[in-house]
Amino acid sequence: MSTAFLTMSQIAFQADGRSILSGIDLTLKSGRVHGLVGQNGSGKSTLLKIMARQIAPTSGAVDLKGEPLARWGGRTFARQVAYMPQFTPATDSMTVRELVALGRFPWHGTLGRFTDADQKLVDEAIERTNLHRFADSSLANMSGGERQRAWIALMLAQNAQCLLLDEPTSALDLLHQDGVLALLGELSHERRLTIVVVLHDINLAARYCDEIVALKNGRILAHGRPAEIVRSDVLKSVFDLEMGVFPHPVSSDPISYIL
C-alpha cells in the first residue's frame, strides 16, 4: 500500500505582486509516479521547486514524512529528496562516473572520505541505468538521452526516497522519452520511490504516471489516475483545447489526441 511521503496544505506563492500558486492541497505517495501537467505558466515548475525546497511558499505548510519541511537540515533533506532542474548545470568536462559520484555528497560532505560503500552505490546506480559501457566516457560525447540517464543515476546514488524532475524529456526524441520514463516507473515500483515529473505531453503522462496532477492558473484543477484525467471534458478544461481520447491498441492506457 502506498503511504504519504510529502503533504502540501494550502500552499500559495507570489512573485512581483503576482499570484503564481494558490490553494494547493496535495499528498504525494511512496511507490508512485506523479505527473504534473498543464499549460505553460500554470505553476508546474514553481510547485516542483517548492517540493525541492529551492524556493519557500508565501504561505501554507509542507510536511515531509510528517515533519515540517523547515525542520529538515540541508544535508538531511538531500538524503531524502533529489531534484533535477529543467536546465542542468554544465558537466561536459566530467565523466559519467564523476557526475554520479556527486550524488554521495549529502552523505559525506566536502571533507568526508569517499568510502567503498559510496563507490558501491555509484557503481550500482550506473549499472541500473544501463550506463556501465559509458562509465568513464565524457558527458560531452553522449546523447541527450544518455545524459538524462546519467543525471538519474546521480539521483539513485544519492539514495533519496523522492526524485523530482522538471521536464526530463523535453529535449529528447520519442525513443529516449520512452526509455527515461519507463526507467523512472521501474525505479518507483522497485524501490518504492516517490517520483514527481513535470511533463508537457499528456500522452506520456497517461502512459507512465500512476497519478496525474493537472494545474491551471496556479491551482490544481484535477488530480487522479490517468483514466480519470485523460477524458475529453477534463482535458478541455485543463488545456483549453478540444481533444479526442481513444483506447491504446495494446494496453489499457488511454491516448489523447488534439483534434
Backbone as CSV, one residue per row, in Angstrom:
resi,resn,N_x,N_y,N_z,CA_x,CA_y,CA_z,C_x,C_y,C_z
1,MET,0.838,-1.192,0.000,0.000,0.000,0.000,0.878,1.248,0.000
2,SER,0.540,2.232,-0.800,1.300,3.471,-0.853,1.026,4.305,0.388
3,THR,2.081,4.910,0.931,1.942,5.761,2.103,2.342,7.185,1.740
4,ALA,1.848,8.143,2.522,2.137,9.547,2.243,3.597,9.840,2.543
5,PHE,4.262,10.477,1.603,5.656,10.872,1.780,5.766,12.374,2.000
6,LEU,5.057,13.146,1.190,5.092,14.599,1.285,3.670,15.134,1.183
7,THR,3.335,16.064,2.069,1.991,16.639,2.101,2.076,18.159,2.017
8,MET,1.270,18.741,1.145,1.213,20.193,0.993,-0.199,20.655,1.343
9,SER,-0.274,21.690,2.178,-1.578,22.185,2.626,-1.685,23.680,2.378
10,GLN,-2.658,24.060,1.557,-2.964,25.462,1.269,-1.717,26.276,0.875
11,ILE,-0.946,25.679,-0.030,0.279,26.329,-0.498,-0.060,27.477,-1.451
12,ALA,0.579,28.608,-1.218,0.465,29.754,-2.119,1.858,30.305,-2.372
13,PHE,2.037,30.885,-3.552,3.314,31.514,-3.871,3.054,32.741,-4.727
14,GLN,3.683,33.840,-4.335,3.550,35.089,-5.079,4.926,35.606,-5.457
15,ALA,5.013,36.242,-6.615,6.264,36.849,-7.076,5.938,38.127,-7.821
16,ASP,6.642,39.204,-7.470,6.428,40.507,-8.104,4.962,40.929,-8.038
17,GLY,4.324,40.620,-6.899,2.940,41.004,-6.708,1.928,40.171,-7.469
18,ARG,2.408,39.106,-8.106,1.510,38.264,-8.905,1.371,36.889,-8.251
19,SER,0.152,36.366,-8.225,-0.088,35.047,-7.656,0.310,33.966,-8.667
20,ILE,1.244,33.108,-8.269,1.702,32.009,-9.125,0.992,30.710,-8.737
21,LEU,0.852,30.485,-7.438,0.147,29.312,-6.917,-0.790,29.760,-5.809
22,SER,-1.913,29.068,-5.666,-2.816,29.364,-4.554,-3.669,28.140,-4.253
23,GLY,-3.933,27.929,-2.971,-4.829,26.871,-2.531,-4.399,25.467,-2.893
24,ILE,-3.093,25.189,-2.903,-2.602,23.868,-3.302,-2.656,22.904,-2.122
25,ASP,-3.468,21.886,-2.243,-3.514,20.769,-1.295,-3.132,19.506,-2.061
26,LEU,-2.068,18.844,-1.628,-1.562,17.709,-2.406,-0.803,16.757,-1.499
27,THR,-1.057,15.466,-1.692,-0.315,14.431,-0.981,0.383,13.546,-2.006
28,LEU,1.667,13.356,-1.821,2.465,12.503,-2.702,2.742,11.189,-1.983
29,LYS,2.540,10.091,-2.682,2.643,8.771,-2.068,3.917,8.050,-2.489
30,SER,4.379,7.179,-1.609,5.538,6.349,-1.909,5.175,5.303,-2.957
31,GLY,6.158,4.933,-3.764,5.959,3.876,-4.740,5.098,4.259,-5.912
32,ARG,4.984,5.562,-6.203,4.143,6.010,-7.305,4.834,7.127,-8.083
33,VAL,4.499,7.189,-9.380,4.977,8.271,-10.238,3.845,9.269,-10.405
34,HIS,4.104,10.514,-10.030,3.114,11.587,-10.125,3.525,12.523,-11.254
35,GLY,2.644,12.761,-12.204,2.920,13.659,-13.306,2.249,15.001,-13.108
36,LEU,3.017,16.089,-13.236,2.449,17.437,-13.194,2.263,17.918,-14.627
37,VAL,1.022,18.225,-15.000,0.725,18.670,-16.357,-0.054,19.975,-16.306
38,GLY,-0.098,20.654,-17.446,-0.837,21.910,-17.538,-0.199,22.814,-18.571
39,GLN,-0.872,23.907,-18.876,-0.357,24.862,-19.836,0.903,25.540,-19.299
40,ASN,1.661,26.157,-20.217,2.786,26.984,-19.784,2.281,28.074,-18.848
41,GLY,3.007,28.288,-17.756,2.607,29.314,-16.805,1.566,28.863,-15.801
42,SER,1.253,27.567,-15.793,0.240,27.079,-14.852,0.777,26.876,-13.446
43,GLY,2.110,26.908,-13.284,2.696,26.777,-11.948,3.388,25.450,-11.688
44,LYS,3.571,24.629,-12.713,4.146,23.294,-12.523,5.566,23.351,-11.945
45,SER,6.438,24.114,-12.605,7.832,24.173,-12.158,7.947,24.851,-10.800
46,THR,7.126,25.860,-10.550,7.138,26.530,-9.249,6.750,25.560,-8.145
47,LEU,5.729,24.759,-8.395,5.301,23.767,-7.404,6.416,22.756,-7.145
48,LEU,7.086,22.325,-8.203,8.178,21.363,-8.037,9.318,21.978,-7.233
49,LYS,9.623,23.238,-7.480,10.703,23.907,-6.747,10.366,24.033,-5.256
50,ILE,9.099,24.224,-4.921,8.703,24.268,-3.517,8.909,22.899,-2.879
51,MET,8.533,21.840,-3.599,8.769,20.481,-3.092,10.259,20.234,-2.859
52,ALA,11.085,20.771,-3.765,12.527,20.558,-3.694,13.215,21.516,-2.732
53,ARG,12.468,22.415,-2.135,12.963,23.427,-1.207,13.943,24.381,-1.889
54,GLN,13.738,24.580,-3.186,14.513,25.576,-3.912,13.968,26.978,-3.643
55,ILE,12.659,27.056,-3.417,12.011,28.299,-3.021,11.029,27.981,-1.899
56,ALA,10.715,28.988,-1.102,9.767,28.804,0.002,8.403,29.334,-0.402
57,PRO,7.330,28.649,-0.024,5.993,29.162,-0.338,5.717,30.459,0.408
58,THR,4.875,31.288,-0.161,4.459,32.520,0.514,3.632,32.192,1.746
59,SER,2.813,31.171,1.635,2.018,30.717,2.776,1.684,29.249,2.579
60,GLY,1.203,28.625,3.650,0.862,27.211,3.600,1.920,26.358,4.280
61,ALA,1.670,25.060,4.353,2.561,24.137,5.064,2.961,22.975,4.162
62,VAL,4.234,22.585,4.285,4.745,21.399,3.581,5.346,20.477,4.627
63,ASP,4.889,19.239,4.666,5.409,18.243,5.601,6.080,17.117,4.836
64,LEU,7.255,16.722,5.299,7.980,15.585,4.748,8.026,14.495,5.809
65,LYS,7.403,13.372,5.520,7.316,12.271,6.482,6.731,12.747,7.809
66,GLY,5.760,13.650,7.715,5.068,14.106,8.912,5.750,15.225,9.660
67,GLU,6.925,15.681,9.190,7.645,16.773,9.832,7.665,17.990,8.917
68,PRO,7.482,19.206,9.463,7.552,20.409,8.628,8.876,20.466,7.872
69,LEU,8.805,20.902,6.639,9.981,20.929,5.776,11.099,21.768,6.394
70,ALA,10.745,22.838,7.075,11.744,23.743,7.650,12.585,23.084,8.735
71,ARG,12.088,22.002,9.316,12.826,21.335,10.393,13.936,20.425,9.864
72,TRP,13.917,20.159,8.562,14.923,19.279,7.991,16.178,20.079,7.668
73,GLY,17.335,19.625,8.149,18.595,20.253,7.792,18.900,20.035,6.314
74,GLY,19.803,20.836,5.770,20.086,20.778,4.341,20.543,19.419,3.868
75,ARG,21.564,18.859,4.512,22.066,17.548,4.089,21.079,16.437,4.405
76,THR,20.382,16.556,5.520,19.384,15.541,5.870,18.254,15.534,4.855
77,PHE,17.839,16.726,4.427,16.800,16.820,3.403,17.292,16.215,2.091
78,ALA,18.540,16.496,1.716,19.090,15.980,0.464,19.235,14.465,0.484
79,ARG,19.258,13.871,1.649,19.285,12.407,1.730,17.906,11.814,1.463
80,GLN,16.890,12.666,1.509,15.520,12.214,1.266,15.013,12.593,-0.113
81,VAL,15.409,13.772,-0.598,14.828,14.332,-1.825,15.934,14.723,-2.804
82,ALA,15.846,14.233,-4.035,16.774,14.596,-5.110,16.006,15.379,-6.166
83,TYR,16.647,16.422,-6.684,15.977,17.338,-7.617,16.808,17.512,-8.881
84,MET,16.151,17.367,-10.037,16.802,17.620,-11.313,16.060,18.750,-12.014
85,PRO,16.678,19.934,-12.135,16.001,21.071,-12.774,15.871,20.857,-14.274
86,GLN,15.062,21.701,-14.904,14.875,21.603,-16.347,16.193,21.846,-17.083
87,PHE,16.967,22.790,-16.605,18.255,23.104,-17.223,19.351,22.711,-16.229
88,THR,19.991,21.580,-16.471,21.011,21.075,-15.569,22.323,21.843,-15.774
89,PRO,23.157,21.917,-14.726,24.436,22.630,-14.848,25.330,22.003,-15.913
90,ALA,26.250,22.789,-16.439,27.190,22.297,-17.444,28.101,21.238,-16.830
91,THR,28.196,20.097,-17.504,29.004,18.983,-16.982,29.882,18.362,-18.068
92,ASP,30.110,19.072,-19.169,30.827,18.490,-20.300,32.238,18.040,-19.941
93,SER,32.834,18.640,-18.920,34.200,18.282,-18.553,34.267,17.047,-17.666
94,MET,33.108,16.487,-17.311,33.066,15.367,-16.379,32.784,14.062,-17.099
95,THR,33.194,12.959,-16.479,32.792,11.639,-16.943,31.495,11.247,-16.241
96,VAL,30.859,10.209,-16.735,29.631,9.717,-16.109,29.902,9.355,-14.648
97,ARG,30.981,8.653,-14.412,31.290,8.221,-13.040,31.494,9.414,-12.111
98,GLU,32.159,10.453,-12.598,32.385,11.635,-11.768,31.080,12.345,-11.444
99,LEU,30.186,12.435,-12.434,28.886,13.064,-12.181,28.082,12.274,-11.166
100,VAL,28.000,10.978,-11.364,27.184,10.143,-10.490,27.726,10.173,-9.059
101,ALA,29.040,10.266,-8.919,29.647,10.300,-7.588,29.216,11.526,-6.789
102,LEU,28.811,12.599,-7.476,28.333,13.793,-6.768,27.089,13.485,-5.940
103,GLY,26.370,12.438,-6.305,25.185,12.061,-5.544,25.481,11.633,-4.126
104,ARG,26.731,11.303,-3.834,27.089,10.870,-2.481,27.427,12.049,-1.559
105,PHE,27.477,13.271,-2.115,27.871,14.441,-1.313,27.022,14.621,-0.055
106,PRO,25.673,14.478,-0.115,24.890,14.693,1.115,25.241,13.724,2.238
107,TRP,25.918,12.634,1.921,26.206,11.618,2.923,27.587,11.782,3.560
108,HIS,28.542,12.415,2.844,29.860,12.564,3.455,30.383,13.993,3.458
109,GLY,29.694,14.931,2.779,30.103,16.322,2.793,31.374,16.579,2.000
110,THR,31.859,17.825,2.084,33.024,18.226,1.293,34.304,17.553,1.761
111,LEU,34.472,17.429,3.067,35.719,16.899,3.613,35.632,15.420,3.973
112,GLY,34.466,14.834,3.803,34.301,13.434,4.157,35.022,12.513,3.187
113,ARG,35.332,11.335,3.650,36.053,10.366,2.831,35.077,9.578,1.965
114,PHE,35.409,9.439,0.686,34.604,8.641,-0.242,34.935,7.176,0.010
115,THR,33.989,6.433,0.564,34.249,5.084,1.047,33.941,4.025,-0.010
116,ASP,34.282,2.792,0.315,33.935,1.667,-0.562,32.423,1.547,-0.694
117,ALA,31.704,1.873,0.390,30.236,1.818,0.331,29.699,2.873,-0.638
118,ASP,30.304,4.062,-0.645,29.921,5.092,-1.607,30.167,4.603,-3.035
119,GLN,31.345,4.028,-3.259,31.685,3.549,-4.594,30.723,2.470,-5.062
120,LYS,30.319,1.599,-4.142,29.380,0.539,-4.496,28.049,1.122,-4.956
121,LEU,27.562,2.154,-4.261,26.294,2.784,-4.645,26.413,3.487,-5.995
122,VAL,27.556,4.106,-6.265,27.780,4.738,-7.564,27.781,3.685,-8.669
123,ASP,28.499,2.596,-8.443,28.563,1.526,-9.451,27.185,0.920,-9.699
124,GLU,26.428,0.726,-8.619,25.082,0.151,-8.762,24.166,1.094,-9.540
125,ALA,24.285,2.399,-9.287,23.453,3.380,-9.994,23.785,3.398,-11.481
126,ILE,25.066,3.332,-11.810,25.484,3.303,-13.213,24.976,2.042,-13.895
127,GLU,25.073,0.932,-13.206,24.599,-0.335,-13.771,23.088,-0.322,-13.963
128,ARG,22.355,0.201,-12.965,20.887,0.167,-13.044,20.358,1.056,-14.154
129,THR,21.081,2.088,-14.501,20.647,2.986,-15.574,21.262,2.599,-16.918
130,ASN,21.886,1.430,-16.942,22.439,0.861,-18.180,23.499,1.775,-18.806
131,LEU,24.344,2.335,-17.948,25.399,3.229,-18.427,26.798,2.665,-18.177
132,HIS,26.894,1.377,-17.832,28.189,0.801,-17.492,29.198,0.908,-18.633
133,ARG,28.720,0.867,-19.874,29.632,0.989,-21.026,30.207,2.391,-21.143
134,PHE,29.505,3.378,-20.552,29.913,4.776,-20.682,30.480,5.344,-19.387
135,ALA,30.736,4.498,-18.399,31.088,4.986,-17.066,32.260,5.952,-17.079
136,ASP,33.240,5.703,-17.925,34.429,6.564,-17.955,34.454,7.457,-19.187
137,SER,33.306,7.598,-19.842,33.191,8.459,-21.018,32.833,9.876,-20.604
138,SER,33.271,10.836,-21.408,32.930,12.235,-21.152,31.469,12.487,-21.491
139,LEU,30.794,13.233,-20.634,29.402,13.585,-20.897,29.268,14.428,-22.166
140,ALA,30.334,15.095,-22.557,30.307,15.925,-23.760,30.053,15.103,-25.011
141,ASN,30.379,13.813,-24.964,30.254,12.957,-26.137,29.012,12.069,-26.101
142,MET,28.095,12.354,-25.185,26.927,11.495,-25.028,25.684,12.167,-25.572
143,SER,24.704,11.342,-25.944,23.435,11.856,-26.447,22.609,12.441,-25.313
144,GLY,21.530,13.157,-25.679,20.656,13.740,-24.666,20.047,12.693,-23.758
145,GLY,19.612,11.575,-24.339,19.006,10.519,-23.533,19.989,9.895,-22.566
146,GLU,21.235,9.713,-23.014,22.264,9.151,-22.140,22.606,10.122,-21.010
147,ARG,22.628,11.413,-21.322,22.888,12.399,-20.277,21.785,12.383,-19.214
148,GLN,20.536,12.276,-19.674,19.434,12.236,-18.711,19.549,11.010,-17.817
149,ARG,19.953,9.894,-18.394,20.156,8.691,-17.583,21.283,8.895,-16.568
150,ALA,22.310,9.637,-16.969,23.416,9.901,-16.046,22.940,10.722,-14.851
151,TRP,22.072,11.701,-15.105,21.536,12.505,-14.002,20.625,11.660,-13.114
152,ILE,19.863,10.765,-13.716,19.032,9.875,-12.903,19.918,8.952,-12.067
153,ALA,21.040,8.510,-12.641,21.992,7.688,-11.889,22.538,8.464,-10.700
154,LEU,22.822,9.760,-10.881,23.261,10.594,-9.761,22.214,10.590,-8.653
155,MET,20.948,10.718,-9.040,19.875,10.737,-8.047,19.777,9.397,-7.324
156,LEU,20.024,8.302,-8.042,19.992,6.983,-7.406,21.163,6.832,-6.435
157,ALA,22.345,7.307,-6.845,23.499,7.238,-5.955,23.262,8.075,-4.700
158,GLN,22.472,9.114,-4.836,22.120,9.958,-3.687,21.286,9.173,-2.684
159,ASN,20.679,8.087,-3.162,19.902,7.180,-2.300,18.701,7.872,-1.672
160,ALA,18.164,8.862,-2.398,16.997,9.599,-1.910,15.735,8.768,-2.100
161,GLN,14.737,9.065,-1.298,13.463,8.370,-1.388,12.468,9.073,-2.312
162,CYS,12.821,10.294,-2.740,11.936,11.068,-3.608,12.764,11.705,-4.717
163,LEU,12.338,11.529,-5.969,13.008,12.110,-7.119,12.072,13.127,-7.761
164,LEU,12.545,14.352,-7.930,11.777,15.435,-8.540,12.465,15.829,-9.837
165,LEU,11.753,15.737,-10.967,12.360,16.002,-12.265,11.509,16.985,-13.053
166,ASP,12.135,18.055,-13.504,11.432,19.104,-14.241,11.677,18.924,-15.740
167,GLU,10.667,18.461,-16.444,10.698,18.262,-17.888,11.923,17.471,-18.351
168,PRO,12.125,16.268,-17.840,13.314,15.492,-18.219,13.281,14.979,-19.652
169,THR,12.133,15.059,-20.327,12.027,14.532,-21.693,11.907,15.623,-22.744
170,SER,12.006,16.897,-22.344,11.677,17.991,-23.269,12.589,18.048,-24.487
171,ALA,13.849,17.629,-24.357,14.784,17.729,-25.481,15.107,16.371,-26.092
172,LEU,14.285,15.365,-25.797,14.578,14.007,-26.244,13.651,13.572,-27.370
173,ASP,14.146,12.646,-28.199,13.296,12.070,-29.237,12.368,11.036,-28.603
174,LEU,11.462,10.488,-29.400,10.440,9.578,-28.868,11.040,8.357,-28.189
175,LEU,12.083,7.791,-28.780,12.688,6.590,-28.213,13.278,6.869,-26.839
176,HIS,13.987,7.997,-26.704,14.612,8.303,-25.419,13.601,8.799,-24.395
177,GLN,12.534,9.450,-24.837,11.457,9.788,-23.916,10.899,8.525,-23.279
178,ASP,10.637,7.548,-24.124,10.112,6.265,-23.661,11.076,5.617,-22.669
179,GLY,12.373,5.624,-23.017,13.358,4.976,-22.156,13.478,5.623,-20.795
180,VAL,13.511,6.955,-20.752,13.670,7.672,-19.482,12.454,7.464,-18.587
181,LEU,11.260,7.602,-19.142,10.057,7.482,-18.313,9.793,6.036,-17.894
182,ALA,10.107,5.090,-18.762,9.968,3.682,-18.375,10.909,3.361,-17.219
183,LEU,12.121,3.888,-17.274,13.090,3.669,-16.200,12.578,4.254,-14.884
184,LEU,12.035,5.460,-14.926,11.510,6.081,-13.707,10.382,5.244,-13.109
185,GLY,9.501,4.732,-13.964,8.417,3.891,-13.467,8.934,2.629,-12.797
186,GLU,9.927,2.004,-13.412,10.506,0.789,-12.833,11.152,1.081,-11.479
187,LEU,11.896,2.184,-11.405,12.572,2.530,-10.160,11.578,2.842,-9.048
188,SER,10.502,3.531,-9.401,9.493,3.863,-8.402,8.902,2.612,-7.778
189,HIS,8.579,1.646,-8.617,7.913,0.453,-8.111,8.893,-0.519,-7.466
190,GLU,10.121,-0.587,-7.978,11.124,-1.481,-7.393,11.531,-1.015,-5.994
191,ARG,11.748,0.298,-5.837,12.336,0.841,-4.622,11.355,1.643,-3.782
192,ARG,10.090,1.643,-4.196,9.046,2.396,-3.512,9.421,3.879,-3.406
193,LEU,9.957,4.409,-4.496,10.321,5.815,-4.535,9.098,6.671,-4.834
194,THR,9.098,7.873,-4.282,8.124,8.889,-4.658,8.741,9.689,-5.798
195,ILE,8.108,9.669,-6.970,8.664,10.373,-8.127,7.641,11.381,-8.629
196,VAL,8.110,12.613,-8.849,7.272,13.668,-9.415,7.975,14.184,-10.657
197,VAL,7.259,14.215,-11.770,7.861,14.630,-13.032,6.946,15.624,-13.737
198,VAL,7.521,16.755,-14.158,6.782,17.737,-14.943,6.814,17.301,-16.399
199,LEU,5.638,17.204,-17.018,5.543,16.760,-18.411,4.641,17.700,-19.199
200,HIS,4.973,17.885,-20.468,4.121,18.667,-21.359,3.204,17.768,-22.184
201,ASP,3.624,16.534,-22.404,2.882,15.610,-23.273,1.912,14.787,-22.432
202,ILE,0.627,15.024,-22.604,-0.372,14.307,-21.814,-0.382,12.820,-22.133
203,ASN,0.010,12.455,-23.370,0.087,11.037,-23.711,1.158,10.327,-22.892
204,LEU,2.315,10.967,-22.704,3.361,10.386,-21.875,2.895,10.265,-20.427
205,ALA,2.215,11.286,-19.932,1.704,11.236,-18.563,0.716,10.087,-18.392
206,ALA,-0.152,9.914,-19.391,-1.154,8.844,-19.316,-0.508,7.466,-19.324
207,ARG,0.584,7.346,-20.058,1.208,6.035,-20.207,2.091,5.660,-19.032
208,TYR,2.791,6.633,-18.434,3.836,6.295,-17.475,3.561,6.719,-16.040
209,CYS,2.563,7.546,-15.808,2.321,8.038,-14.450,1.214,7.243,-13.765
210,ASP,1.386,7.022,-12.483,0.340,6.380,-11.686,-0.752,7.386,-11.332
211,GLU,-0.356,8.647,-11.149,-1.300,9.716,-10.857,-0.923,10.947,-11.682
212,ILE,-1.929,11.699,-12.084,-1.708,12.939,-12.821,-2.296,14.087,-12.029
213,VAL,-1.497,15.140,-11.870,-1.949,16.369,-11.214,-1.988,17.447,-12.282
214,ALA,-3.183,17.918,-12.618,-3.359,18.926,-13.667,-3.545,20.298,-13.041
215,LEU,-2.677,21.240,-13.419,-2.748,22.595,-12.887,-3.229,23.571,-13.954
216,LYS,-3.914,24.593,-13.485,-4.327,25.684,-14.364,-4.413,26.956,-13.534
217,ASN,-3.759,27.995,-14.028,-3.775,29.296,-13.336,-3.367,29.176,-11.871
218,GLY,-2.371,28.325,-11.618,-1.827,28.217,-10.275,-2.633,27.397,-9.299
219,ARG,-3.648,26.696,-9.773,-4.469,25.850,-8.911,-4.529,24.434,-9.465
220,ILE,-4.786,23.471,-8.594,-4.988,22.102,-9.046,-6.414,21.977,-9.571
221,LEU,-6.520,21.723,-10.864,-7.835,21.608,-11.480,-8.355,20.184,-11.416
222,ALA,-7.446,19.218,-11.493,-7.850,17.808,-11.440,-6.681,16.982,-10.936
223,HIS,-6.977,15.900,-10.224,-5.948,15.021,-9.671,-6.542,13.621,-9.584
224,GLY,-5.868,12.659,-10.200,-6.378,11.297,-10.145,-5.570,10.362,-11.021
225,ARG,-6.075,9.148,-11.171,-5.447,8.171,-12.055,-5.573,8.641,-13.506
226,PRO,-4.687,8.177,-14.396,-4.757,8.616,-15.789,-6.140,8.471,-16.412
227,ALA,-6.823,7.390,-16.142,-8.144,7.188,-16.728,-9.155,8.224,-16.253
228,GLU,-8.902,8.813,-15.082,-9.800,9.833,-14.551,-9.497,11.221,-15.131
229,ILE,-8.257,11.410,-15.574,-7.835,12.718,-16.081,-7.904,12.783,-17.602
230,VAL,-7.510,11.697,-18.253,-7.468,11.702,-19.718,-8.863,11.416,-20.264
231,ARG,-9.695,12.423,-20.154,-11.060,12.424,-20.684,-11.250,13.740,-21.423
232,SER,-12.047,13.713,-22.448,-12.200,14.907,-23.286,-12.622,16.127,-22.492
233,ASP,-13.577,15.957,-21.554,-14.066,17.116,-20.810,-13.006,17.674,-19.867
234,VAL,-12.263,16.789,-19.201,-11.224,17.240,-18.282,-10.088,17.920,-19.047
235,LEU,-9.654,17.310,-20.145,-8.558,17.879,-20.929,-8.931,19.229,-21.521
236,LYS,-10.183,19.375,-21.924,-10.643,20.662,-22.453,-10.529,21.745,-21.379
237,SER,-10.884,21.401,-20.146,-10.838,22.388,-19.070,-9.397,22.729,-18.681
238,VAL,-8.474,21.768,-18.846,-7.073,21.993,-18.469,-6.319,22.764,-19.548
239,PHE,-6.484,22.344,-20.808,-5.650,22.879,-21.889,-6.387,23.838,-22.829
240,ASP,-7.696,23.995,-22.617,-8.490,24.870,-23.491,-8.416,24.426,-24.947
241,LEU,-8.338,23.125,-25.152,-8.317,22.542,-26.494,-9.276,21.369,-26.553
242,GLU,-9.919,21.208,-27.683,-10.750,20.032,-27.888,-9.841,18.839,-28.191
243,MET,-10.011,17.765,-27.449,-9.202,16.567,-27.656,-10.102,15.347,-27.723
244,GLY,-9.713,14.418,-28.567,-10.379,13.128,-28.595,-9.559,12.135,-27.809
245,VAL,-10.189,11.229,-27.113,-9.500,10.225,-26.315,-9.858,8.853,-26.838
246,PHE,-8.817,8.061,-27.116,-9.019,6.743,-27.696,-8.261,5.703,-26.887
247,PRO,-8.763,4.486,-26.815,-8.057,3.434,-26.069,-6.761,3.052,-26.769
248,HIS,-5.754,2.706,-25.963,-4.491,2.243,-26.510,-4.724,0.916,-27.225
249,PRO,-4.098,0.709,-28.381,-4.375,-0.521,-29.139,-3.890,-1.797,-28.474
250,VAL,-2.889,-1.698,-27.563,-2.353,-2.929,-26.966,-2.357,-2.914,-25.445
251,SER,-2.789,-1.829,-24.819,-2.837,-1.787,-23.360,-4.092,-1.050,-22.926
252,SER,-4.251,-0.940,-21.617,-5.429,-0.262,-21.080,-5.218,1.243,-20.961
253,ASP,-4.044,1.737,-21.323,-3.763,3.169,-21.206,-4.569,3.972,-22.226
254,PRO,-5.159,5.063,-21.794,-5.842,5.946,-22.763,-4.811,6.755,-23.532
255,ILE,-5.164,7.153,-24.725,-4.326,8.035,-25.534,-5.140,9.254,-25.859
256,SER,-4.545,10.430,-25.769,-5.254,11.638,-26.135,-4.660,12.233,-27.391
257,TYR,-5.521,12.713,-28.255,-5.090,13.368,-29.469,-5.744,14.734,-29.557
258,ILE,-4.962,15.747,-29.940,-5.544,17.054,-30.194,-6.205,17.001,-31.558
259,LEU,-7.497,17.341,-31.595,-8.241,17.290,-32.848,-8.472,18.694,-33.396
